[in-house]
Amino acid sequence: MKYDVWSMFDMFFSSQKTQQFLANQYKKHELQDSNGKSFDNTYGFIYYIEHGKKYYNLADQAPVELKPVLLFYGMTQLMKACILCNDPDYPDSSSVLAHGLSTRKRKKRSYEFLNDEVKVQKSGLFNHFCEKMFHMKHIEGEKFMMNDLLSTLPELTPLYKQMTGVIYQMKLIKESNDTFLLSKEAADFLHMSADRFEEYMNSMFSSKIKLEVKDENDYRLLVKERLIPFDCAPLHYHLAEDTYYFPVDRDLLQMSVLNELMVHYVLLYNLSMISRYDTEWWSELFHTYTSQELPFINQFLRVTGEKIPYLFGQLLHTMDIP
């Protein structure tokens, strides 16, 4: 690990700073009695973070077969802390305590994780988080396939190429904080002419990023608004490389309904359910090595253990910390 991702949470282990932070959030949302509500929620907020950190620390030491459950519950604690920033009455009903997702209760004999689907339910933590933190509604009933979600993670791009020969994303070379280079091969992957690709990119990014021709090999992307690692569609942030990746698969370009925090939650939900309730399939996966899915699961679990605390730290630090 290059650095301690948990250092971003250190300031919140001061009740005085946390109360001030929550009060500012509630005032920003024009909520009544912001000081009183922030006082009431200070220790709940701190304990959510502390509890989440303990889950992640345990996951770091646990056998890989147990990691999904620990990582999933660690993530839910950080989600609850963030929700408390925008919803001081959370949880105000039992309906927001459920996971908010569902999957097949019994797996078929020919079950394949990469082809499995998870469905969004009407209520629960997932929907509540999406609405309160990102103003997302009307995703009830949406279904997401595991392979589609995994392919959005730039850290898994080399593995997909090794295992399937498919390249889903291309790395942006960072020139500075606001300029990146993208190979002109991206247009070829998307089966677009150079002119069509430039038109497409500039319309997709609107005013946030401007695409211009650098030379015969590369495009230059000029970033006009700050990129946010956890919510930068259609780009995807690579933590270890501190740069962004661009999808060069048409289907992947359409996978911008969920940001990366939501993607990890859906994947961890399904993996944690499998590890708890489909123990025979889960155990065979780790002991027979006959499945091509194990490398994807192993790599995802390594990535999410470090990246999700980082992304939540970034989320909290975008809330105008005093």
N, C-alpha and C positions, 0 to 999 in steps of 0.2 A: 504494500500500500504506500503510495507516494506521500500521503499526508493523512492526518486524522480528520475524517469527514465529520466526526462528532464535535469538533472544535466550534463549528458554526452554532451549536446549541448551548455553548457554555454560558452565555449571558443570561439565558433563561433560568439558570439555577440561582438566580437572585430574585426573591419574591418582590422586592421593590421595583426592579426593572421590568419584571413580567407584568405586574399590575399596571405600570405606566404604559407598557406596550399594548395590553388589552384595552385599556381605557382609550388610547388613541384610535384603536381599530373601531371601537364602538361609536366614538364621536364621529369618525369618518363616515360611518353608515347611518349617522343621525339617530342612534338608538337612545331611548330615554334611560336616565339613571346610569350613564356609562361608568361612573366611578364606583357605584355600588355593585354593578354587575361584574366589573373587573376585579373588585375585591373578592366577590364570591367565587370567581372562576380561577383565581391565581394558582392555587395549589392543585386544582384539577388539571390545569394546563401543564404544570411542572411534572406532575405524576404521570401523565400520559407520555411525556417525552422520556422520563426516567424509566418507565416500564418498557417502552419501545426499545430503548437502548439496551436494556438487559436481555430482551429477546434476541436482538441482533448479536450481542456478545456471546450468548449461549449458542446461537446458530453457527458462529464462527468456529466453535470448538466441537460441535456435534457431528456424529456420522452423517454422511450426505443423505441417507434415507430419511433422517428426521428433520432435515433443514427446512423443507417446505412449510411445515406447520409452524415452526419457530419464526421463520421469515414472514409468513402471512400474518401472524398475530402481532409481530413487531411492527409491521406496516400499518395495521389497523390502528394501533395506538398513536402513531404519528399522524394518521388521517384525522383522528378524533381531536388531537391538539389543534390542527389547522382549522377544523370545522368550528371549534370553540372561538376562533378569532372573528368569525363572521356570524355565528349563531350562539349568542350567550346563553340561550335556554336549552342547548343540546345536553342530553337527549330529552326532548319534551314528550316523547311517546315511545311505546315499545316497537312501533313499526320501523323506526330508524335503527334499531339494534341488530336486525337480521343482516346477513351478508349482502343481500340484494342481488344475488346471482343464483343460477341453478344449472345443473348438469345432469346427464343421465344417471339414474340411480344405480343401475346395474350395467356393467360393461359387457359387451358381446365377446365371444371367444376370440374373434379376429380383431379385437380392439386395437386401434392405433392412436396414440396420443396426439400426434400432429394433425390428424383429421378430426379430432374431437371438437365439439362446439360447446360454448357456454352462452346461456341466455340471460339477458337483463330482466330482472323482475320489477314490479310496479313500485315497490318501496324497499328500503333497506339502506345500509351504510353507503353502498356504491352510488346509488342514485342521489342520496343526500349530499355526498361529497362532490359529485359532479355539478349539482345545482348550486350549492353554497359557495364553492371555490371557483367554478368556471362558468356559472350561469347556463349550464347545459340542461335542457329539459327534453322530453319527448324521445328518450332512448329506450323506453320500456319495450320489451319484445325483440330488441336487436340481438342478433346472434353473431358470435365471433369465433372463428376457427383458430386453433392454437398455432398452426403453421403461419397463418397470416400475421398474427401478433408477434411471433418470434422473429419473423423476417423484417420487422420494423426496427429491430435493435441493431445498431451499427456494429456493436462488439461481436455479433454473430456472423457478420458478412464474410470473413475469411472461412469460417466453418461451413457455411452454405456452399461456398465455391468448392471446397474440398470434398464435401459429401455428395453434392448434387450437380456440381458444375454450373450452377446458376449464380449470377451476380445480381444482387438486388439493389445495392447501393454503391455509390462512388464517393470517395473521400474528397472533401474540400481542403485544399492546401491553404493554410493560414498565412497571409502576408502581414497582416496587422489585425488589430481588434475589430476593424470594420471593413477589411477587404480579404476576399478569399478567391482562390483560383479553382476552376472546375474544368476538367478535361473535355475537349470537344467530342470525345467518344460518347459522352452522355447522349447526344442527339442521335447517334447511330443506334445505341441500345434501345432508344424509344422510337426508332424508325421514323424520325423526323428530319426534314431538311434543315439546314443551318438557319434559314430565314424563319421557318415555322417554329423552330425551337426557341429562337430569341423572342419571337412574338408570344409564344406560349409562356415562357418563363416570366417575362415582364408583366403579363396579364395576371399570372398566378400570384406573384409576389406583390402586385399592386405597388404601393409607394414604399414598402418596407425595404425592398432590395432592388437594385437596378443592375441588369446584366449588360455588360459591354464586351466587345471583342478585345482580347489582349494581344494575341498573336495567332499564328496558324495552328497552334496546338491547344490553347486554353482560352476560356472565358474568364473575365473578372467579375466577381459579384461585389457590388458596393452596398454595404449595409447602412441604411439610413435610420433605422430604429433598432434599439438594443434587442439582440436575440436572447430569448429566455430558454435555458437548457431543457426545462420540463415541458415547454409548450411552444414549439418552434416549427410546427408543420408548415410545409412538407419536409423540412429538414429534420435530421435526427442527431442529437448530441452524443459524442463519444467521450466519455469521462477521462479515460487514461490518456487519450491523445489530445484532449482539450481542443477539439475541432468538431465540425459538423459533416454529416454525410447527406448526399442527395439521392433519392430513389430513382433508379433507372429501370424500373419495372412499372408498367402502366397500372396494374392492379394495386401495387403498393402505393402509388401516388394517390389512389382513392381512399387509402386507409388512414385518413386524417380525422376521423370521427372522434377517436380517443387520443388523448395526449399520453406521454410515456408513463406518467404516474398511474393512469387508468389501465394501461396495457399490463404493467407489472402486477397490479392487483388482480386482474382477471386470470392471468397465468398462475399466480401463486394460489389463488382460490382453488383452481382446478387441481393443481399438483397436491395441495394440502388435503383436498377431499380424497384423491386417489390414494395417497399414502395412509390415510386413516381408515378408509372403507373398502379399498380394493387391495388389501395387503398382499394377497397371493401374486397378483399381476405385478405390483410394485416391487416385491422382493425378487421375483424372477428377473425383472429388468436389470437389477444390480448384480445378479449372480450367474446369469447365463450368457450375458454379453451378445445375445443373438439379435437384439434390436438395434436399428440404426438411429433410434430416437434418443438413446442414452447420452451420446455426445452433446446433443442440443440441450437436454435437461441439465446435465452437469454444468455446461458453460453458462446457461441462464442463471442457475443458482449461484455461481461464483460472481457473476456480474451484478445481480440484484442485491446481494448482501452489502455491497459497497455503494452502488449507485443510488439506490432509493433513499438512504439517509442523506446523501449529498443533495439530491433533488428536493427533498423536503426542507433541508436547510436553505436552499436557494429560494424556495417558495416563501418561507417565513421572512427571509431577508429582502424580499420585494415588497413587503407590506409597510414600508416607511418606518423602519425601526428608529426610535428616538435616539 
